[in-house]
Amino acid sequence: MKTILGIDIGSSKTVAIIADIGEEPTITGVGIAKSKGIKKGTITNIDQAAASIKEAVTDAKRIAGTSVKKTIVSISSAYIKSTKSYGIVNIPENEIGISEINRAIQTALHNATIPNDYIVLQAIPYNFKVDDISEIDDPEGMSGSRLEVSIHIVLAQKSSIENIKKMLKIAGLTIENIVLSSFASAIATLNEDEQEQGVALIDIGATTSDLSIFKDNSVRWTDFLGVGSHHITNDLAMALHTPLATAEDLKLNISKYSDEEIIEIPSNAEADNTQDVSVSTMKEIMYARIYETLMLLNKKIESSGMKEKLTGIVLTGGFTNLDNLRETAISLFGNMSVRIAKPKEVDGLFDNLKKPEYSTAIGLILYALGKHSSYEIDSNRKFRSKYSIEEPIPHKDVEINNIAEDTNNLETEREKVMTILDDKKEESSLISKLNMWFKNLF
């Protein structure tokens, strides 16, 4: 049995979960700390962020009674961009096995255009084609002479990965894997039908919204919006001239009051000064920000070009605890179904992790099981399959390097031949000139 440490680094809180991984995970330790040094999903102070991680992990270790050094950690979509690529390979033996699938995915990855300041975080196939038959979910075991694959590639800034590694090193940890936060949330919340038929998963936290679109059992598109529930807190604090702590409390408990009520709240004007505020006014302020956030997310879904292929919207994250969110989303997203998603239940110390804001953290633990996708190139550039998680098949670096080396060798030989030809041309030209000189003499 393997012990896993998953760390979700959010803008408002850092969650550390320790679980024993067998056929299913069992949570043995949980630690939650207020995040410091993180703003809008990005690291602003490595030492402060590391201290938050260390606090959460220390609590989780104490409860679990075990020590774990390696971690699966989430990364915000704020650091991410994505691209697509395509690969094709011949199947000499006419039998498609794991190695052939690996080779096809690696070829697609090799064909991709990767900016110099980015590295591959995850590469996930979304369509296989065997000979002339397309839309194959899993080609393993099939017969064919040619295998083609399309892949969705998640890219991360090199600097962001280095900063995450530094942050965890300060906290006394090393990285086993890095997983896109919205991908982890999807593992924890989406069912098989949703992934097959097509949904947009929206994970809205304190200051960020991560968006992933799934279709045909694979992630097809990812995006990010720098808006979250803390913006509602700011709106209330500014409009009502009240402290942020009061605004946060009002936001979380607004459903306890009726629209007709007038409540007394602290004022920023003077110490111990209060004011009367209408609950309906507060709800209007909140609704305006909620509607704007969902509208911006809807525009991003439309920009993906996949909205017409989707059957529903799945909302998760702390933002979903707000009153009447689902009703607002239904009115905005049109004919699509809208579901508020909590993470799937896991054995062990799960009772305090049932809320939507823990979807990413639970997803990191479920990621370790490897049941979320048939094939993937992970953040270590290793090939992971549903058949092999502990010992994933290494990617074909040697094969690709040999291709590049062969290409370089051919180019070198070509340059040598061109040089010889140029010398021959010069020699031929000199002989022609001598012949003309002799002819003129006689």
N, C-alpha and C positions, 0 to 999 in steps of 0.2 A: 504493500500500500504506500502511495506517495502522499506527502504533505505539501499543500500548496498555500502560498500567501498571495492574495490578490489585493492590490491597492488602487483605489479610485481617488484621483487627486482632483477635487472640484474647487470651484472658486469660493464656496462658502464652507465646505467641510471636506476633510480627508477621511476616507473609510478604509480600514484594513480588516480583511477577513482571512482567517486560517481555516483550512478544511482538509480532511483526509479524503483522498480520491481513490475509490475502488471502482466498482461498476457504476455507483452513484456517489456524489459527494456528501460528506457529513461535516457541518460547520462546528468547529471546536473552539474558536476564539474570535472575538469581534472587538475592534477599537475604533472610536470615532473622535476626531479632534477638529477644532476650528482651523480652517485653512488660513495661513498667513503667507505673504509673498506670492500670491496668485491673484491675478486680475483678468477678468474676461477670458479665463481659460489659459492664460499665458503666465510664465514664470517672470516675476518682477524682482524677486529677491531669493536667491538660491538658499542661503543660510536659513532664512525664516521658513521657507517651504520645507526644507529638510527637517527642521525642528518639529513641524506639524506632523510630518510622516513618522518621525521617530516616536512621537507621543502616541499616535494611533497604533503603531506596530507594537510598542511596548505593552500597551493595554491588552492587545489581542494575544500576545505571547503569554502574558501573565494568566489570562483566562484559560488558554489552551494548554498551558503547562509544557510548552515545547519551544524550541528555537529554530527559526527558519531564516535563511540568509538570502535565498533567491526568491524573486517575486515576478508575478505577472502584473503589469501596470498599465493603466489606461492612458491614452493621450487624447487631448482635446482636438476637435476638428479645426480649431483656430490655427493649428500648425500644418494643416493638411490641404493637399490638392489631389485630384484624381485624373486618371487618363485610362484609355483603353488600348488594347493591342490584340494582335491576331497571329497565330502560328499554325504551321502545317508540317507534318512529318510523314514519311513513308513507313509502312509496316511490312518489312521483308518477309516475316514468317506468317503474315495474314492473321495473326492473333494478337489482340490488344490486351496488354497486361498493365500493371502499375508502372513499370519502367517506361512504357510507350506513352502513357498519359503524362508522366513526369517530363519526358522529353518534349512533348508537344507544348506543355505549359511553359517550360524553360525556353523553348524557341520563341514563343509569343512574348515572353519577358525580354528576351534578347533583342527582339525587333522593336521594342518600345523606345520612344524618345523620352529620356529622363533628363531634366535640367541638372546642370552641374551642382547646384546647391541643394538638391533633393536626393533622397534615397528611397528605396522601395520598403514600405512598411508591411503591406499585405498585397498579395496578388491572388485573385479568386476567379476561377473560370465560371462563365455563365451560359455558355453554349458550346456543345461538342457537335461535330459533324463527322460521320463515318462514310467515306466515299460520297455518295450523293444524298445521303439521309441526314437531315439536320434536326436541331432541337432535341438532341439526345441528352438526357440527364446524366447518365453514367455509362461510358463506353466499355468499362472493364469487362472482359470476357467475350466481347463481340468479335466477329470476324470482319476483316476489311483490309484494303491495301493502302488506305490513306486516312489519316486522322487530322482533323482541323479543330481549333479551339479559339474562342474569344474570351478574353480575360479583362476583369476590372482591376485596375492597379491603384492602390492607395499610396500616395507619396508623402513623405514627411521631410520637413526642413532638416538638413544635417545639423545645424546649430541647435535646434530644439532637442534632437535626440541626445546630443552631447551634453546639453544642460540637464536633461532628465537623468542621464547616467551620473553626472557630477552630484546632483541633488541626492540621489539614492546612495551614492558612495559615502557622502557626508553622514547620511542616516544609518550607515553600516550595512547596506544591502547591495546586492547585485541583481541585474535584470535577467530574468529567464526568457521573458517575451514581452513585447509591447503590442497592445491591441487598441484599435480605434474605439473610442468610448461609445459611439453610437452603434458600432458593430456588436460590442459587448452587451449593450442594452437590448439589442434585437434578439440575441441569443436567450436573454432572460425573459422576454415578453412575447415574442411572436410565436404563433402556432404554425403548423405545417401548411394548413390551407391558406393562411395569409401570405406566407412566403411564396407559395405556388401561384396564387391568383393575382398578387400584386398589391402592396400597401406602401404607404409612406410612414416610416417611423420617425416621430418627432420627440426628442428628449430635451425638455426645457428645464434648465437648472436655475441657479441664482442669477447669473449674468450672461449665460450663453444658451443657444439653442442648436443642437446637433440634429442633422437631418440625413436619413438614409432611405433610399427607395429599394425595395425588394421585389423581384419578379422571377418566376420560374426557379424558385429555391435558391436564388443567389442575389447578392447585393449588386445593384446596377448603377447607382448614382449616390454621391455624398455631397453635403454642403454644410454651411455654418452661418449662423446669424448671431451677432454680438448683442443679443437682448435676452433678458430673463426676468425672473420674478422680482429681483432686487430693484428693477426699474420702476415697478409699481410702488414699492416702498418709497423710493425717491420722489415719485410724483405726489404721493399722499403727504410726505413731509413738507414738500415745497408748497403745495396748494393749501394745506391746512396750517402751515407755519408751526409745525409740531416736531419734536425730536424724532430722529430715525427709529429709535427703539419703540416709541409709541406707534409710529406709522407701521412698523413691522407687525406689532401685536394686533393692530386694527385689521391689517391685511389678512392675517391668519384666522382671526375670530369674527370676521364681519358677518358670517352666516348666523351667529347667535342673536343678532339684532334684527328687528323688523324695519322696514323702510320708513315707517312713520316716526321712529324713535329719534330723540335728540340726546346725544351723549356728551358728557364733559370730558375734555382731553387737555393735557398740558399745552402751554403755549411757549414758543421760543422767545417771546418778547421780554419777559422778566421771570426771575426765579419764583416758583410757587404760583405763577399766574396760570389761570385756566380759561378755557373758552368752550362754548356750546357749539356742536357741529351736528348737522343733519346726517343720518345714516344714508339716506338716499343720495346725498351729495357725494359721500365717500364712494358709494357703489358706482356712481357715474364716472368718477375719476378712475377707478379701477377698470371699469368696463372699457373705457376709451383706450387704455394701454393694452389690455388683453386683446381687444379687437384689432388694434394696429399690429401687434406682434403676430397674431394668426394670419392677418392679411399679408404681411411681409413674407411669412413662411409659405403661404399659398402661392405667391408670385414666384418664389424659388422653385416650388414644385412644378409650376407651369413652365418655367425656364428650362427644366430638365427635358421637356418634350415627351414625358412619360405619363402625364396626368390622366390622359384618356385611357391608359392601359391599367389604371389602378382601380381597385374595388373599395378601398377604405383608407382611413387615417387612424394610426395608433399613437396615442399620446402618453408619454410617461415623464418622469422627473418631478422635482418638487413643485413646479408650476401647476401641476395637475391637481394639487390639493385645494386650489382656489375654487370658490363657490361658482356654480353655473358655467364652468369652463366648457363642458361637453355641449351644452345647449348653444353656447356662442359659436363653437366650432362647427356644429351641424348647420347653423344658419349661413356660415361663410363658405364651407367646402362643398356645398351643393348636394348632389345626389349620393355622394360617398358615405359609407357608414363611418362612424367615429366611435372609438373605444378608448377608455382610460385604462391603462395597463399597469398592473402591479407585477413584480418579479415572480417567476415560477417558484413554488415552494421547494425548499431543500431541507433535508434532515438536519437535526442538531439545533444549534442556537439561532433559530430563524425568526422567532416571534418579534424581535425588535427590528427586523429587516424586511417587513412585509409591505412597506410603503413604496410608492413609485420612485422616490428619490434614491432608492438603493438598487435600482435595476442594473446600473453599470457594474457595481461591485459584485452582485450575484452573477452577472454575465461573465465576469472574469474567471470566477470559479468554474462555471459551466464550460467555459472555453477549454479548460484543462482536460475535459472529458473527450473533446474532439468529435462530438456528435453533431455539431452545428453545420458542417459542410463536408462534402465528400472529399474535396481536394483543396489545397491551399499552399501558397508559398508564404511562410511566416516572416516575422521581423528579423529572424536570423538567416534568412534566405534559404531555409530548409523546406523540403517538400513534405507536407503533412497529408496523410490520407486517413480515411475512416478505418483502414486496416492497421495503421501504424502510427501511434502517438508517442510512445516512449522512445522508439528508435526510428524517427522519420528518415525517409530516403533522402540522401544529400542531393542537392541540385547539381546539374551537369556543368560545373565550372570548367572542368578539364576539357569537356567536349567543346564548350563554347570558346574557351581559350585556344584550343587547337584550331578551331575554325578561323579565329582571328589571326593566329600564327600562320596558318596556311595562306590566308589572304595576304598577309604581310610578305611572306616568302615569294608569292607569285608576283606581287608588286615590285619586289626587289629584282627578281629575274627579268621582269618586263623592262625595268630601268636599265639593266645591263644590256639587254638586246637593243634597246633604243639607242644607247650610247654607241654600240658597235655599228649599228646602221648609220648613225650620224657620221662616225669616222669613215665608213665606207663611202658615204656620199661626198665627204670632203676629198677623199682619195680619188674618187671617180672624177670629181670636178677638176682636180689638179692634173690628172692624166689627159683630160679633154683639152685643157689649156696648153699642155706640152705638145700635143698632136697638132693643134692649130699653129703653134709657133714653128714646128718643123715644116708644116705645109707652106707657111709664108716664106721660110728660108729658101725653099726649093720651088 
